[in-house]
């Protein structure tokens, strides 16, 4: 999976900027990165949201990109307690992880004051996901506590922040700003920083 976000959605995090400034500029723009992904992978679905966001995924081990109420989700992995969470959120038995993440995000957004950590801490299993809310331009990204499903992020040549489950995909575009997304953490533009969802403290 691949998500590319302009600096107006997600200003490049200082941790990635510091690492990337130690080397020459990255070699590939955000748009070129998405085009490369579409070229080298088979059965890619790609969605461009305005000029600010691009999302793409393959059908290999990834749930479908399913927009609901202008909310988009890329999800890779498996939620072990999906059945009980369907009941908690009043979802149909056919609801998959993408539907669950969108509905849990909506509960967070519409029935505050749920902290973002509340949504993620209830998930059991191995997963990484990206949720983007077009209506509010909010981005929510998280990975499980073990990190069995890899997730990486970095800054492209034109200052976009890119997320992918394949480090090799980002190397040519992000240079030394490329880093593993920390295990057991989430990043929400509503919060504005990287945090651990177990203790909700900032991860530096």
Backbone as ProteinMPNN parsed JSONL, in Angstrom:
{"seq_chain_A": "XXXXXXXXXXXXXXXXXXXXXXXXXXXXXXXXXXXXXXXXXXXXXXXXXXXXXXXXXXXXXXXXXXXXXXXXXXXXXXXXXXXXXXXXXXXXXXXXXXXXXXXXXXXXXXXXXXXXXXXXXXXXXXXXXXXXXXXXXXXXXXXXXXXXXXXXXXXXXXXXXXXXXXXXXXXXXXXXXXXXXXXXXXXXXXXXXXXXXXXXXXXX", "coords_chain_A": {"N_chain_A": [[0.846, -1.183, 0.0], [0.348, 2.314, -0.514], [0.566, 5.664, 0.409], [0.451, 9.088, -0.266], [1.023, 12.344, 0.751], [0.429, 15.817, 0.663], [2.261, 18.697, 1.912], [0.469, 20.501, 2.904], [-1.498, 18.966, 4.0], [-0.104, 17.21, 5.695], [2.487, 18.442, 7.282], [5.977, 17.903, 6.837], [7.245, 15.696, 9.245], [9.39, 16.577, 11.98], [11.285, 14.706, 12.757], [11.794, 13.202, 10.47], [12.619, 15.164, 8.7], [15.029, 16.039, 9.847], [16.646, 13.766, 9.55], [16.683, 13.498, 6.762], [17.99, 15.821, 5.922], [20.652, 15.357, 6.114], [21.69, 14.267, 3.878], [21.995, 14.322, 0.226], [19.319, 15.762, -1.779], [16.169, 13.997, -2.095], [15.314, 11.782, -4.845], [12.929, 11.545, -6.245], [9.649, 12.727, -6.997], [6.467, 12.995, -5.258], [4.288, 12.387, -6.97], [5.604, 11.046, -9.045], [6.486, 8.853, -7.635], [4.087, 7.466, -7.048], [3.294, 6.867, -9.671], [5.382, 5.168, -10.392], [4.962, 3.024, -8.642], [2.508, 2.066, -9.602], [3.383, 1.203, -12.053], [5.246, -0.879, -11.547], [3.907, -2.8, -10.053], [1.328, -5.295, -10.185], [-2.2, -5.217, -10.875], [-2.961, -2.806, -9.536], [-4.788, -0.428, -7.663], [-5.461, 2.929, -7.83], [-6.018, 6.085, -6.383], [-6.656, 9.489, -6.68], [-6.975, 12.296, -4.676], [-8.138, 15.361, -4.909], [-5.433, 17.619, -5.426], [-3.812, 16.942, -3.441], [-3.567, 14.488, -2.157], [-2.67, 11.105, -2.715], [-3.573, 7.749, -3.049], [-2.794, 4.293, -3.127], [-2.982, 0.79, -3.842], [-2.334, -2.761, -3.874], [-3.917, -5.915, -4.632], [-2.905, -7.85, -3.062], [-3.018, -9.317, -0.052], [-4.215, -7.083, 1.073], [-6.887, -5.114, 2.221], [-9.702, -3.806, 0.448], [-9.685, -0.486, -0.876], [-11.983, 1.561, 0.37], [-14.14, 4.055, 0.07], [-16.15, 5.794, 2.351], [-18.54, 8.073, 3.182], [-16.786, 10.136, 2.407], [-14.442, 9.267, 3.561], [-11.428, 7.583, 3.399], [-9.669, 4.486, 3.364], [-6.765, 2.549, 3.767], [-5.784, -0.662, 4.47], [-3.778, -3.136, 5.89], [-3.251, -6.461, 6.929], [-4.653, -8.157, 9.796], [-7.394, -8.077, 12.0], [-7.82, -9.572, 14.987], [-9.892, -9.568, 16.853], [-12.147, -8.846, 15.438], [-14.844, -9.646, 15.291], [-16.035, -9.032, 17.831], [-15.65, -6.29, 17.856], [-17.186, -5.497, 15.703], [-19.733, -5.835, 16.816], [-19.576, -3.953, 18.887], [-19.497, -1.534, 17.48], [-21.816, -1.7, 16.084], [-21.921, -2.955, 13.552], [-22.44, -4.757, 10.451], [-22.206, -8.339, 10.038], [-20.718, -8.877, 7.836], [-18.901, -6.867, 7.612], [-15.638, -5.735, 6.974], [-12.129, -5.185, 7.89], [-11.499, -2.655, 6.862], [-13.977, -1.297, 6.788], [-14.507, -1.354, 9.533], [-12.385, 0.299, 10.521], [-13.003, 2.751, 9.336], [-15.533, 3.288, 10.455], [-14.91, 3.308, 13.199], [-13.16, 5.432, 13.251], [-14.944, 7.463, 12.521], [-16.563, 7.463, 14.789], [-14.756, 8.414, 16.636], [-14.316, 10.95, 15.566], [-16.895, 12.15, 15.513], [-18.114, 11.698, 17.954], [-16.655, 12.813, 20.021], [-15.371, 13.228, 23.381], [-13.479, 11.041, 22.539], [-10.199, 9.896, 22.699], [-7.642, 9.601, 20.153], [-6.035, 7.375, 20.701], [-7.773, 5.591, 21.898], [-9.25, 4.288, 19.927], [-7.316, 2.77, 18.525], [-6.061, 1.231, 20.507], [-7.858, -0.747, 21.149], [-7.701, -2.616, 19.198], [-6.788, -5.886, 18.275], [-4.242, -7.886, 17.017], [-2.314, -8.159, 13.957], [-1.384, -5.417, 12.114], [-1.441, -2.587, 9.867], [-2.414, 0.658, 9.006], [-3.926, 3.304, 7.035], [-5.889, 6.092, 7.305], [-7.817, 8.498, 5.706], [-9.585, 11.464, 5.909], [-11.452, 13.166, 3.829], [-13.277, 15.261, 4.111], [-12.475, 16.733, 6.309], [-9.804, 16.94, 5.937], [-8.129, 15.31, 7.445], [-5.627, 13.124, 8.621], [-4.936, 9.823, 9.669], [-2.839, 7.485, 10.953], [-1.585, 4.255, 11.772], [0.136, 1.532, 13.466], [0.529, -1.877, 14.547], [1.445, -3.248, 17.84], [3.529, -5.076, 17.665], [4.579, -4.909, 15.141], [4.579, -6.612, 12.976], [3.381, -6.361, 10.52], [4.853, -4.426, 8.226], [5.575, -0.88, 8.115], [6.488, 2.101, 6.594], [7.817, 5.462, 6.433], [8.517, 8.605, 4.801], [10.074, 11.512, 3.226], [9.359, 12.955, 0.156], [10.89, 14.207, -2.939], [9.581, 16.598, -3.521], [8.592, 17.397, -1.086], [6.391, 16.028, -0.13], [4.822, 13.763, 2.182], [5.29, 10.362, 2.406], [3.859, 7.122, 2.837], [4.386, 3.633, 3.129], [4.225, 0.039, 2.806], [6.461, -1.18, 1.939], [9.817, -0.839, 2.09], [11.716, -0.616, 0.069], [10.32, 0.532, -1.985], [10.134, 3.193, -1.248], [12.753, 4.089, -1.009], [14.158, 5.222, -3.241], [12.759, 7.585, -3.564], [12.686, 8.944, -1.149], [15.168, 9.038, 0.085], [17.518, 9.485, 2.744], [15.656, 10.266, 4.567], [13.855, 8.293, 4.911], [12.219, 6.065, 7.122], [11.377, 3.546, 9.557], [8.026, 3.214, 10.59], [7.182, 3.771, 13.911], [6.624, 0.997, 16.114], [3.51, 0.183, 17.687], [2.474, 2.744, 17.641], [0.719, 5.788, 16.706], [-0.111, 8.3, 14.269], [-1.705, 11.279, 14.067], [-3.106, 13.932, 12.298], [-4.853, 15.539, 13.579], [-4.006, 15.52, 16.164], [-1.352, 16.151, 15.828], [1.158, 15.085, 16.21], [3.467, 12.319, 16.667], [2.539, 9.495, 18.525], [2.572, 7.07, 21.194], [0.155, 4.547, 21.438], [-0.359, 3.068, 23.647], [0.407, 4.343, 26.016], [-0.128, 6.876, 25.331], [1.771, 8.867, 25.177], [4.136, 11.145, 23.862], [6.264, 10.048, 21.249], [9.575, 10.403, 20.711]], "CA_chain_A": [[0.0, 0.0, 0.0], [1.095, 3.558, -0.641], [-0.165, 6.907, 0.597], [1.312, 10.251, -0.46], [0.251, 13.475, 1.267], [1.113, 17.098, 0.519], [2.614, 19.356, 3.169], [-0.697, 21.217, 3.436], [-2.205, 17.97, 4.804], [0.83, 16.73, 6.716], [3.824, 19.028, 7.21], [6.98, 16.866, 7.099], [7.619, 15.611, 10.668], [10.759, 17.031, 12.24], [12.19, 13.561, 12.841], [12.166, 12.821, 9.114], [13.346, 16.293, 8.114], [16.389, 16.025, 10.4], [17.385, 12.669, 8.926], [16.829, 13.742, 5.336], [18.867, 16.948, 5.656], [22.039, 14.924, 6.196], [22.082, 13.704, 2.588], [21.445, 15.065, -0.917], [17.863, 15.746, -1.925], [15.583, 12.778, -2.669], [15.383, 11.742, -6.295], [11.638, 11.334, -6.89], [8.518, 13.455, -6.441], [5.362, 12.172, -4.803], [3.524, 11.904, -8.115], [6.434, 10.062, -9.736], [6.496, 7.663, -6.791], [2.836, 6.741, -7.283], [3.349, 6.33, -11.031], [6.324, 4.048, -10.374], [4.28, 1.931, -7.961], [1.511, 1.54, -10.54], [4.098, 0.565, -13.15], [5.974, -2.104, -11.175], [3.017, -3.766, -9.417], [0.158, -5.689, -10.966], [-3.528, -5.051, -10.254], [-2.942, -1.674, -8.615], [-5.872, 0.546, -7.657], [-4.906, 4.216, -7.426], [-7.024, 7.14, -6.244], [-6.132, 10.814, -6.402], [-7.959, 13.124, -3.99], [-7.677, 16.71, -5.217], [-4.009, 17.571, -5.777], [-3.123, 16.884, -2.16], [-3.448, 13.128, -1.629], [-2.786, 9.97, -3.617], [-3.582, 6.464, -2.36], [-2.715, 3.182, -4.068], [-2.794, -0.504, -3.191], [-2.498, -3.958, -4.684], [-4.897, -6.825, -4.038], [-2.185, -8.864, -2.293], [-3.067, -9.208, 1.412], [-4.697, -5.778, 1.49], [-8.323, -4.91, 2.07], [-10.014, -2.827, -0.593], [-9.852, 0.928, -0.577], [-13.435, 1.706, 0.336], [-14.557, 5.349, 0.605], [-17.47, 5.907, 2.974], [-18.71, 9.423, 3.72], [-15.551, 10.863, 2.09], [-13.332, 8.738, 4.354], [-10.721, 6.552, 2.66], [-8.851, 3.661, 4.247], [-5.902, 1.462, 3.319], [-5.548, -1.537, 5.633], [-3.094, -4.399, 5.639], [-3.156, -7.289, 8.118], [-5.857, -8.831, 10.279], [-7.83, -7.76, 13.359], [-8.265, -10.84, 15.57], [-11.152, -9.378, 17.58], [-13.055, -8.146, 14.532], [-16.231, -9.977, 15.611], [-16.52, -8.26, 18.98], [-15.66, -4.872, 17.504], [-18.383, -5.285, 14.876], [-20.858, -5.665, 17.739], [-19.401, -2.692, 19.624], [-19.805, -0.401, 16.608], [-23.089, -1.944, 15.417], [-21.671, -3.225, 12.143], [-22.909, -6.034, 9.921], [-21.232, -9.423, 10.127], [-19.898, -8.865, 6.625], [-17.979, -5.727, 7.647], [-14.231, -6.108, 7.091], [-11.308, -4.269, 8.676], [-11.598, -1.3, 6.324], [-15.234, -0.726, 7.296], [-14.315, -1.143, 10.97], [-11.539, 1.458, 10.775], [-13.721, 3.963, 8.964], [-16.591, 3.542, 11.432], [-14.309, 3.672, 14.486], [-12.67, 6.796, 13.075], [-16.098, 8.364, 12.574], [-16.964, 7.58, 16.194], [-13.757, 9.302, 17.237], [-14.514, 12.31, 15.055], [-18.227, 12.708, 15.74], [-18.562, 11.524, 19.333], [-15.561, 13.198, 20.921], [-13.912, 13.318, 23.395], [-12.641, 9.853, 22.423], [-8.836, 10.166, 22.224], [-7.272, 8.686, 19.067], [-5.462, 6.138, 21.236], [-8.871, 4.704, 22.279], [-9.624, 3.484, 18.765], [-6.264, 1.827, 18.156], [-5.704, 0.339, 21.611], [-8.831, -1.838, 21.205], [-7.443, -3.56, 18.114], [-5.893, -7.002, 18.544], [-3.813, -8.522, 15.778], [-1.191, -7.571, 13.227], [-1.998, -4.499, 11.158], [-0.995, -1.22, 9.6], [-3.482, 1.285, 8.224], [-3.959, 4.732, 6.749], [-7.242, 6.622, 7.145], [-7.844, 9.906, 5.325], [-10.918, 12.068, 5.909], [-11.427, 14.265, 2.87], [-14.12, 16.371, 4.556], [-11.747, 17.539, 7.297], [-8.375, 16.851, 5.588], [-7.455, 14.692, 8.585], [-4.922, 11.876, 8.361], [-4.756, 8.992, 10.858], [-2.003, 6.35, 10.573], [-1.174, 3.486, 12.95], [0.697, 0.203, 13.282], [0.334, -2.658, 15.773], [2.502, -3.205, 18.852], [4.63, -5.969, 17.309], [5.154, -4.439, 13.89], [4.71, -7.715, 12.02], [3.056, -5.729, 9.242], [5.763, -3.278, 8.181], [5.116, 0.407, 7.615], [7.595, 3.054, 6.511], [7.447, 6.789, 5.985], [9.639, 9.433, 4.393], [9.74, 12.761, 2.548], [9.724, 12.904, -1.262], [11.67, 15.339, -3.448], [8.784, 17.817, -3.5], [8.12, 17.688, 0.256], [5.245, 15.222, 0.278], [5.123, 12.67, 3.108], [4.827, 9.109, 1.83], [3.788, 5.935, 3.688], [4.291, 2.407, 2.347], [4.595, -1.177, 3.52], [7.667, -1.677, 1.298], [10.882, 0.153, 2.218], [12.393, -0.453, -1.217], [9.509, 1.424, -2.803], [10.366, 4.58, -0.838], [14.172, 4.457, -0.942], [14.545, 6.117, -4.309], [12.028, 8.848, -3.483], [12.79, 9.614, 0.153], [16.544, 9.126, 0.562], [17.795, 9.167, 4.147], [14.515, 10.59, 5.438], [13.083, 7.069, 5.073], [12.324, 5.461, 8.452], [10.29, 2.657, 9.964], [7.016, 3.82, 11.459], [7.402, 3.104, 15.207], [5.648, 0.01, 16.559], [2.608, 0.598, 18.756], [2.278, 4.199, 17.594], [-0.174, 6.368, 15.711], [0.086, 9.701, 13.927], [-2.946, 11.924, 13.666], [-2.931, 15.359, 12.075], [-5.686, 16.227, 14.569], [-3.147, 15.64, 17.355], [-0.199, 16.894, 15.358], [2.437, 14.479, 16.571], [3.545, 10.866, 16.789], [2.317, 9.081, 19.914], [2.323, 5.674, 21.527], [-1.244, 4.432, 21.843], [-0.471, 2.371, 24.927], [0.463, 5.313, 27.118], [-0.497, 8.169, 24.748], [2.844, 9.818, 25.358], [4.831, 11.442, 22.617], [7.468, 9.298, 20.926], [10.567, 11.236, 20.052]], "C_chain_A": [[0.885, 1.238, 0.0], [0.158, 4.735, -0.442], [0.795, 8.076, 0.514], [0.496, 11.5, -0.158], [1.059, 14.766, 1.173], [1.36, 17.723, 1.885], [1.463, 20.171, 3.741], [-1.592, 20.288, 4.255], [-1.346, 17.545, 5.986], [2.18, 17.391, 6.517], [4.866, 17.966, 7.557], [7.402, 16.851, 8.568], [9.09, 15.926, 10.88], [11.747, 15.88, 12.31], [12.69, 13.152, 11.459], [12.963, 13.917, 8.427], [14.796, 16.277, 8.566], [17.236, 14.945, 9.745], [17.664, 12.953, 7.456], [17.791, 14.859, 5.002], [20.338, 16.571, 5.671], [22.56, 14.403, 4.859], [21.545, 14.564, 1.455], [19.943, 14.883, -1.035], [17.376, 14.428, -2.495], [15.466, 12.898, -4.18], [14.027, 11.743, -6.985], [10.545, 12.142, -6.206], [7.436, 12.486, -5.987], [4.571, 11.582, -5.946], [4.3, 10.835, -8.886], [6.489, 8.753, -8.955], [5.242, 6.823, -7.018], [2.843, 6.112, -8.672], [4.282, 5.126, -11.122], [5.684, 2.821, -9.733], [3.262, 1.265, -8.884], [2.193, 0.751, -11.658], [4.682, -0.787, -12.755], [5.092, -3.167, -10.541], [1.846, -4.099, -10.346], [-1.117, -5.447, -10.172], [-3.546, -3.944, -9.203], [-4.191, -0.823, -8.788], [-5.303, 1.849, -7.098], [-6.005, 5.272, -7.416], [-6.324, 8.462, -5.924], [-7.252, 11.668, -5.819], [-7.484, 14.571, -4.07], [-6.238, 16.624, -5.714], [-3.163, 17.321, -4.542], [-2.806, 15.477, -1.681], [-3.542, 12.123, -2.771], [-2.673, 8.684, -2.8], [-3.548, 5.36, -3.401], [-2.485, 1.893, -3.296], [-2.901, -1.613, -4.224], [-3.517, -4.847, -3.987], [-4.226, -7.898, -3.177], [-2.224, -8.549, -0.803], [-3.546, -7.854, 1.907], [-6.199, -5.684, 1.261], [-8.577, -3.764, 1.1], [-10.102, -1.414, -0.036], [-11.328, 1.246, -0.732], [-13.835, 3.057, 0.919], [-15.978, 5.298, 1.154], [-17.556, 7.297, 3.599], [-17.435, 10.242, 3.578], [-14.381, 10.464, 2.988], [-12.739, 7.557, 3.589], [-9.819, 5.775, 3.608], [-8.05, 2.64, 3.461], [-5.563, 0.634, 4.546], [-4.832, -2.8, 5.182], [-2.969, -5.158, 6.958], [-4.482, -7.891, 8.503], [-6.14, -8.4, 11.711], [-8.447, -9.022, 13.953], [-9.612, -10.729, 16.278], [-12.176, -8.606, 16.743], [-14.516, -8.403, 14.89], [-16.789, -9.146, 16.745], [-16.57, -6.766, 18.672], [-16.808, -4.541, 16.551], [-19.593, -5.035, 15.755], [-20.781, -4.324, 18.45], [-19.818, -1.486, 18.788], [-21.095, -0.603, 15.819], [-22.964, -2.208, 13.934], [-22.203, -4.595, 11.741], [-21.813, -7.083, 10.024], [-20.305, -9.47, 8.926], [-18.847, -7.754, 6.623], [-16.543, -6.206, 7.833], [-13.452, -5.056, 7.869], [-11.374, -2.832, 8.177], [-12.854, -0.6, 6.836], [-15.107, -0.429, 8.783], [-13.503, 0.111, 11.241], [-12.246, 2.757, 10.428], [-14.778, 4.303, 10.005], [-16.028, 3.921, 12.805], [-13.716, 5.074, 14.411], [-13.816, 7.801, 13.159], [-16.6, 8.549, 14.0], [-16.029, 8.523, 16.934], [-14.021, 10.753, 16.844], [-15.817, 12.935, 15.533], [-18.705, 12.623, 17.186], [-17.432, 11.779, 20.304], [-16.146, 13.381, 22.333], [-13.154, 11.988, 23.412], [-11.234, 10.271, 21.979], [-8.5, 9.197, 21.092], [-6.727, 7.355, 19.566], [-6.556, 5.131, 21.598], [-9.238, 3.766, 21.134], [-8.59, 2.401, 18.507], [-5.989, 0.812, 19.253], [-6.665, -0.841, 21.731], [-8.593, -2.903, 20.136], [-6.456, -4.634, 18.556], [-5.527, -7.663, 17.227], [-2.599, -7.831, 15.2], [-1.75, -6.692, 12.12], [-1.173, -3.233, 10.972], [-2.086, -0.589, 8.749], [-3.274, 2.777, 8.062], [-5.418, 5.116, 6.562], [-7.127, 8.097, 6.774], [-9.28, 10.381, 5.206], [-10.88, 13.297, 5.005], [-12.19, 15.481, 3.376], [-13.408, 17.29, 5.542], [-10.252, 17.611, 7.016], [-7.548, 16.292, 6.745], [-6.859, 13.35, 8.181], [-4.701, 11.145, 9.682], [-4.035, 7.718, 10.428], [-1.593, 5.608, 11.834], [-0.624, 2.128, 12.541], [0.582, -0.542, 14.613], [1.581, -2.65, 16.657], [3.718, -4.028, 18.478], [5.332, -5.511, 16.037], [5.374, -5.545, 12.875], [4.345, -7.26, 10.616], [3.909, -4.471, 9.144], [5.079, -2.011, 7.661], [6.293, 1.376, 7.679], [7.05, 4.41, 6.085], [8.695, 7.586, 5.649], [9.135, 10.646, 3.632], [10.235, 12.69, 1.107], [10.454, 14.176, -1.684], [10.9, 16.655, -3.374], [8.118, 18.065, -2.143], [6.863, 16.979, 0.681], [5.711, 14.157, 1.271], [4.482, 11.404, 2.56], [4.868, 7.995, 2.859], [3.681, 4.719, 2.772], [4.68, 1.222, 3.212], [5.86, -1.807, 2.948], [8.739, -0.595, 1.329], [11.561, 0.422, 0.878], [11.634, 0.493, -2.136], [9.831, 2.888, -2.509], [11.818, 5.027, -0.917], [14.568, 5.47, -1.999], [13.9, 7.489, -4.232], [12.353, 9.645, -2.226], [14.212, 9.703, 0.71], [16.675, 8.742, 2.018], [16.68, 9.584, 5.093], [13.641, 9.369, 5.676], [13.316, 6.456, 6.447], [11.172, 4.496, 8.662], [9.308, 3.431, 10.819], [7.066, 3.068, 12.78], [6.258, 2.172, 15.614], [4.782, 0.576, 17.69], [2.324, 2.078, 18.788], [1.234, 4.59, 16.553], [0.251, 7.8, 15.44], [-1.24, 10.238, 13.436], [-2.681, 13.406, 13.451], [-3.814, 16.171, 13.02], [-4.911, 16.446, 15.862], [-1.883, 16.41, 17.018], [1.146, 16.316, 15.721], [2.312, 12.966, 16.634], [3.397, 10.487, 18.253], [2.212, 7.574, 20.026], [0.875, 5.553, 21.951], [-1.419, 3.623, 23.11], [-0.46, 3.362, 26.098], [0.143, 6.728, 26.67], [0.526, 9.253, 25.032], [3.562, 9.999, 24.045], [6.064, 10.567, 22.477], [8.424, 10.213, 20.181], [11.49, 10.397, 19.183]], "O_chain_A": [[2.027, 1.203, 0.459], [-0.912, 4.8, -1.047], [1.846, 8.061, 1.156], [-0.579, 11.704, -0.723], [2.229, 14.806, 1.555], [0.753, 17.333, 2.882], [1.467, 20.501, 4.927], [-2.356, 20.75, 5.103], [-1.803, 17.525, 7.129], [2.954, 16.951, 5.668], [4.653, 17.195, 8.493], [7.864, 17.867, 9.089], [9.933, 15.579, 10.052], [12.917, 16.045, 11.965], [13.857, 12.799, 11.29], [13.881, 13.631, 7.658], [15.7, 16.481, 7.756], [18.402, 15.173, 9.422], [18.758, 12.678, 6.963], [18.364, 14.866, 3.913], [21.186, 17.375, 5.284], [23.753, 14.126, 4.727], [20.723, 15.449, 1.693], [19.37, 13.958, -0.458], [18.076, 13.799, -3.289], [15.515, 14.0, -4.726], [13.968, 11.925, -8.201], [10.512, 12.234, -4.979], [7.487, 11.296, -6.298], [4.213, 10.405, -5.909], [3.724, 9.84, -9.327], [6.534, 7.673, -9.544], [5.329, 5.603, -7.163], [2.446, 4.958, -8.835], [4.0, 4.173, -11.849], [5.847, 1.705, -10.225], [3.173, 0.038, -8.936], [1.653, -0.24, -12.15], [4.623, -1.739, -13.534], [5.485, -4.332, -10.491], [1.437, -3.286, -11.175], [-1.107, -5.472, -8.942], [-4.084, -4.126, -8.111], [-4.605, -0.529, -9.91], [-4.728, 1.86, -6.01], [-6.822, 5.34, -8.335], [-5.502, 8.537, -5.011], [-8.34, 11.756, -6.388], [-6.54, 14.96, -3.382], [-5.868, 15.644, -6.361], [-1.942, 17.468, -4.58], [-1.883, 15.284, -0.89], [-4.37, 12.259, -3.672], [-1.783, 8.551, -1.96], [-4.195, 5.467, -4.442], [-1.871, 1.898, -2.23], [-3.476, -1.436, -5.298], [-3.932, -4.555, -2.865], [-4.908, -8.761, -2.623], [-1.549, -7.631, -0.339], [-3.301, -7.508, 3.063], [-6.711, -6.123, 0.232], [-7.751, -2.863, 0.958], [-10.526, -1.183, 1.097], [-11.864, 1.204, -1.84], [-13.871, 3.206, 2.14], [-16.893, 4.812, 0.489], [-16.738, 7.653, 4.448], [-17.041, 10.956, 4.5], [-13.436, 11.235, 3.157], [-13.459, 6.645, 3.181], [-9.266, 6.344, 4.55], [-8.587, 1.949, 2.595], [-5.103, 1.173, 5.553], [-5.233, -3.447, 4.215], [-2.623, -4.572, 7.984], [-5.344, -8.113, 7.651], [-5.232, -8.36, 12.542], [-9.481, -9.491, 13.478], [-10.385, -11.687, 16.301], [-12.963, -7.82, 17.27], [-15.342, -7.494, 14.808], [-17.893, -8.612, 16.642], [-17.442, -6.058, 19.175], [-17.343, -3.433, 16.585], [-20.39, -4.137, 15.484], [-21.79, -3.636, 18.602], [-20.412, -0.538, 19.301], [-21.439, 0.226, 14.976], [-23.788, -1.751, 13.142], [-22.392, -5.476, 12.58], [-20.629, -6.75, 10.089], [-19.219, -10.046, 9.0], [-17.997, -7.706, 5.734], [-16.258, -6.99, 8.739], [-14.041, -4.139, 8.441], [-11.314, -1.894, 8.972], [-12.799, 0.552, 7.265], [-15.545, 0.623, 9.248], [-13.877, 0.912, 12.098], [-12.108, 3.753, 11.139], [-14.915, 5.461, 10.4], [-16.603, 4.76, 13.499], [-13.76, 5.822, 15.388], [-13.687, 8.853, 13.784], [-17.012, 9.644, 14.384], [-16.463, 9.329, 17.756], [-13.958, 11.66, 17.675], [-15.849, 14.105, 15.914], [-19.588, 13.375, 17.601], [-17.265, 11.058, 21.288], [-17.337, 13.67, 22.452], [-12.255, 11.822, 24.236], [-11.101, 10.948, 20.96], [-9.019, 8.081, 21.069], [-6.932, 6.321, 18.929], [-6.295, 3.928, 21.604], [-9.504, 2.585, 21.355], [-8.944, 1.242, 18.293], [-5.712, -0.352, 18.961], [-6.321, -1.844, 22.356], [-9.212, -3.967, 20.166], [-5.416, -4.33, 19.141], [-6.401, -7.965, 16.414], [-1.944, -7.027, 15.861], [-2.51, -7.167, 11.275], [-0.338, -2.871, 11.801], [-2.627, -1.244, 7.857], [-2.559, 3.421, 8.829], [-6.112, 4.52, 5.738], [-6.427, 8.858, 7.442], [-10.09, 9.784, 4.496], [-10.34, 14.338, 5.378], [-11.795, 16.615, 3.103], [-13.699, 18.484, 5.605], [-9.51, 18.259, 7.753], [-6.427, 16.732, 6.997], [-7.495, 12.549, 7.495], [-4.329, 11.754, 10.685], [-4.564, 6.951, 9.623], [-1.287, 6.23, 12.851], [-0.874, 1.638, 11.44], [0.543, 0.077, 15.676], [2.626, -2.12, 16.281], [4.827, -3.725, 18.919], [6.537, -5.706, 15.88], [6.246, -5.439, 12.012], [4.933, -7.718, 9.636], [3.701, -3.534, 9.914], [4.133, -2.072, 6.876], [6.998, 1.457, 8.685], [5.987, 4.512, 5.471], [9.786, 7.293, 6.138], [7.934, 10.802, 3.414], [11.406, 12.397, 0.868], [10.616, 15.103, -0.891], [11.5, 17.713, -3.184], [7.18, 18.857, -2.055], [6.311, 17.281, 1.739], [6.854, 13.703, 1.212], [3.283, 11.373, 2.282], [5.796, 7.922, 3.664], [2.978, 4.757, 1.762], [5.372, 1.372, 4.218], [6.29, -2.86, 3.42], [8.6, 0.442, 0.68], [11.938, 1.557, 0.586], [12.233, 1.175, -2.967], [9.804, 3.726, -3.411], [12.091, 6.227, -0.895], [15.234, 6.461, -1.699], [14.433, 8.457, -4.775], [12.303, 10.874, -2.233], [14.434, 10.382, 1.713], [16.035, 7.799, 2.483], [16.741, 9.294, 6.288], [12.773, 9.395, 6.548], [14.456, 6.336, 6.895], [10.124, 4.612, 8.027], [9.71, 4.217, 11.677], [7.001, 1.839, 12.781], [5.083, 2.513, 15.478], [5.254, 1.341, 18.532], [1.972, 2.623, 19.834], [0.914, 3.82, 15.647], [0.893, 8.437, 16.275], [-1.826, 9.704, 12.494], [-2.101, 14.068, 14.312], [-3.56, 17.355, 13.241], [-5.129, 17.43, 16.569], [-1.402, 17.219, 17.812], [2.171, 16.979, 15.561], [1.213, 12.41, 16.651], [4.041, 11.073, 19.123], [1.817, 6.889, 19.083], [0.399, 6.366, 22.744], [-2.539, 3.504, 23.605], [-1.23, 3.222, 27.049], [0.134, 7.662, 27.472], [0.179, 10.431, 25.117], [3.586, 9.094, 23.211], [6.813, 10.362, 23.432], [8.086, 10.736, 19.119], [12.396, 10.935, 18.546]]}, "name": "protein", "num_of_chains": 1, "seq": "XXXXXXXXXXXXXXXXXXXXXXXXXXXXXXXXXXXXXXXXXXXXXXXXXXXXXXXXXXXXXXXXXXXXXXXXXXXXXXXXXXXXXXXXXXXXXXXXXXXXXXXXXXXXXXXXXXXXXXXXXXXXXXXXXXXXXXXXXXXXXXXXXXXXXXXXXXXXXXXXXXXXXXXXXXXXXXXXXXXXXXXXXXXXXXXXXXXXXXXXXXXX"}
